[in-house]
Amino acid sequence: MPRLRNRRGWILALVLLVVGVLVSLGLAPRLWSRGPVRDPQRLGWLHAAWNAFEARRYDQAQAILDRRAAVVAPTPLDWMLRARIAEAQGRPAEALDHLRRIPDSDPIAAQAWLKAGQIELARHQARAAEAAYRHALALNPDQIQAHRELAYLYILQRRKAECDVEFRALDRIKPLDEVLAFAWCQNFCRLWNSLEALPVLIRFVATDPDDRWSRLALAASYELINRLDEAESALGPLPDSDPDARALRILIAFDRGQIGVAAELARGGPAEHTQLNVCRGRLALQGPDPRQAAAFFRAALRQDPEDRDALQGLGLALRKLGDARAEQYLRLAFRQDDLKRTLQGATTTLQSDPRLFSRLGEICMLLDRREEARAWYRLAIGRDPLDTRAQQDLIRLENRSRAD
């Protein structure tokens, strides 16, 4: 017993010695403040700060966070809340700085990058927004909102293929609602509202003049509404070596009736580019050799087998050649036109036509757009669970997909 008491005495003396050294070095207060991170009062401060933020008492929330930071090292949740406060108070650059403090290893990192993308988009920084959304999805590929935000951005920028990828991802994660299903098919048909997109694209380009995708979309939007001088001006900084810019310049020349200018531009650029080959095919159709036109349209379809203008152009060229295959290409172009007309008419028939969703599914099946067809059949059944025709069409679609 005397030996045990002596040992306890030595241990107590050692502890007191260590504490004395730490106090003399000024480290003890910091250790004690870091120690009780689980202290309910300090977690309560974070909870109170979030409550103040939700009540839009931003200064109060900030003050609580500052008080907490004096005794507890900030966590990713602290940085997220600080970012939300800064965003709400109109300080986007500060909000982004706070979000960058959240490491990718943290469970909320994907949400942090999503928020960063939303802030960048609000600042009209399209390239930075896209990069942030992409980073969010690299951390969490099933993050629905990031896919939606990217799809919206790609629709604005007329990036059909990239947009299609995002809708397919959304459809894989969760069955689409009718709003997303409509947007998916509108993207396929290139059914874009230029007037709605113009103000956003103008801000994108004004904020970031080197944003190539937004500049191309801005020029295309102007061209579609016949504001040709503005379309040409938007393309100004892009060289003719940019094949997409060259294709748009050819369209502008067509619109102005400057066939010679269009032909000269069409002679340049890469051999394997969808829109350039469509333009070359259009020019060749006006000449004596439809075989040359057919060759250009086939080249366009090698890059994009569903390009509507290439399908129609090839059908017309083959018809001139007396080729029986002409009708199959013209039929595919007609079906895309039929889908486009049906989507346009949906603004008035959505509530009055009980078979609208089923009809859209049928058209998509004829175009071999199976994922979109499946989405429409599901929506038809959701609207009317007794729609046996839609149920049978969905079953046939599933069987066909399994067989393939």
Secondary structure as the mmCIF struct_conf table of DSSP 4:
data_model
#
loop_
_struct_conf.conf_type_id
_struct_conf.id
_struct_conf.beg_label_comp_id
_struct_conf.beg_label_asym_id
_struct_conf.beg_label_seq_id
_struct_conf.end_label_comp_id
_struct_conf.end_label_asym_id
_struct_conf.end_label_seq_id
HELX_RH_AL_P HELX_RH_AL_P1 PRO A 2 LEU A 25
TURN_TY1_P TURN_TY1_P1 GLY A 26 GLY A 26
HELX_RH_AL_P HELX_RH_AL_P2 ALA A 28 ARG A 34
TURN_TY1_P TURN_TY1_P2 GLY A 35 ARG A 38
HELX_RH_AL_P HELX_RH_AL_P3 PRO A 40 GLU A 54
TURN_TY1_P TURN_TY1_P3 ALA A 55 ARG A 56
HELX_RH_AL_P HELX_RH_AL_P4 TYR A 58 ALA A 69
TURN_TY1_P TURN_TY1_P4 ALA A 70 VAL A 71
BEND BEND1 VAL A 72 VAL A 72
HELX_LH_PP_P HELX_LH_PP_P1 ALA A 73 THR A 75
HELX_RH_AL_P HELX_RH_AL_P5 PRO A 76 ALA A 88
TURN_TY1_P TURN_TY1_P5 GLN A 89 GLY A 90
HELX_RH_AL_P HELX_RH_AL_P6 PRO A 92 LEU A 99
TURN_TY1_P TURN_TY1_P6 ARG A 100 ARG A 101
BEND BEND2 ILE A 102 ILE A 102
TURN_TY1_P TURN_TY1_P7 ASP A 104 SER A 105
BEND BEND3 ASP A 106 ASP A 106
TURN_TY1_P TURN_TY1_P8 PRO A 107 ILE A 108
HELX_RH_AL_P HELX_RH_AL_P7 ALA A 109 ALA A 122
TURN_TY1_P TURN_TY1_P9 ARG A 123 HIS A 124
HELX_RH_AL_P HELX_RH_AL_P8 ALA A 126 LEU A 139
TURN_TY1_P TURN_TY1_P10 PRO A 141 ASP A 142
HELX_RH_AL_P HELX_RH_AL_P9 ILE A 144 LEU A 156
TURN_TY1_P TURN_TY1_P11 GLN A 157 ARG A 158
HELX_RH_AL_P HELX_RH_AL_P10 LYS A 160 ILE A 173
BEND BEND4 LYS A 174 LYS A 174
HELX_RH_AL_P HELX_RH_AL_P11 GLU A 178 PHE A 188
TURN_TY1_P TURN_TY1_P12 CYS A 189 ARG A 190
HELX_RH_AL_P HELX_RH_AL_P12 SER A 194 THR A 207
TURN_TY1_P TURN_TY1_P13 PRO A 209 ASP A 210
HELX_RH_AL_P HELX_RH_AL_P13 ARG A 212 LEU A 224
TURN_TY1_P TURN_TY1_P14 ILE A 225 ASN A 226
HELX_RH_AL_P HELX_RH_AL_P14 LEU A 228 LEU A 235
TURN_TY1_P TURN_TY1_P15 GLY A 236 PRO A 237
BEND BEND5 LEU A 238 LEU A 238
TURN_TY1_P TURN_TY1_P16 ASP A 240 SER A 241
BEND BEND6 ASP A 242 ASP A 242
HELX_RH_AL_P HELX_RH_AL_P15 PRO A 243 ASP A 255
TURN_TY1_P TURN_TY1_P17 ARG A 256 GLY A 257
HELX_RH_AL_P HELX_RH_AL_P16 ILE A 259 ALA A 266
TURN_TY1_P TURN_TY1_P18 ARG A 267 ARG A 267
BEND BEND7 GLY A 268 GLY A 269
BEND BEND8 ALA A 271 GLU A 272
HELX_RH_AL_P HELX_RH_AL_P17 THR A 274 LEU A 285
TURN_TY1_P TURN_TY1_P19 GLN A 286 GLN A 286
BEND BEND9 GLY A 287 PRO A 288
HELX_RH_AL_P HELX_RH_AL_P18 PRO A 290 GLN A 303
TURN_TY1_P TURN_TY1_P20 PRO A 305 GLU A 306
HELX_RH_AL_P HELX_RH_AL_P19 ARG A 308 LYS A 320
TURN_TY1_P TURN_TY1_P21 LEU A 321 GLY A 322
TURN_TY1_P TURN_TY1_P22 ALA A 324 ARG A 325
HELX_RH_AL_P HELX_RH_AL_P20 ALA A 326 THR A 349
TURN_TY1_P TURN_TY1_P23 LEU A 350 SER A 352
TURN_TY1_P TURN_TY1_P24 PRO A 354 ARG A 355
HELX_RH_AL_P HELX_RH_AL_P21 LEU A 356 LEU A 366
TURN_TY1_P TURN_TY1_P25 LEU A 367 ASP A 368
HELX_RH_AL_P HELX_RH_AL_P22 ARG A 370 ARG A 383
TURN_TY1_P TURN_TY1_P26 PRO A 385 LEU A 386
HELX_RH_AL_P HELX_RH_AL_P23 THR A 388 ALA A 403
#
